[in-house]
């Protein structure tokens, strides 16, 4: 009589301990395979699309730089039956820019530094998020950089297909 290999018949002879080893090995393998993806998942950003959090020292905010930001962002929208500003602004001092504030949707960081720059960063602390860094050596330079790049903040399409605030 010929012996026919049957997996079902052979499974009967597996002991309970063997089955536990097989199942635990399979579970551990699946666990490690699922952890291979190193993609960082960011928390959701908070705040309205038209809300901008300005991070700067109080002395800059109460001076000409703050006036420039407030007047530029405070322009009224055209075509609405009642006056409404294009962007609403909130101010935070740099020492108050904690982990809770970093999850805001739109952040403008204005600071004095060694070089003049205007840079953007997307989805750094949350998603979707836009962070704009403006820096210069002195207050006059900050005013120039802000005036030069203020059209960046006048957006037409509020969201792209990824949910990020788009500034043309």
Secondary structure, 3 states (H helix, E strand, C coil): CCCCCCHHHHHHCCCHHHHHHHHHHHHHHHHHHHCCCCCCCCEECECCCCEEEEECCHHHHHCHHHHHHHHHHCCECCCCCCCCECCEEEEECHHHCCCCHHHECEEEEEEECCCCEEEEEECCCEECCEEEEEEECCHHHHHHHHHHHHHHHCCCCCECCCCCECCC
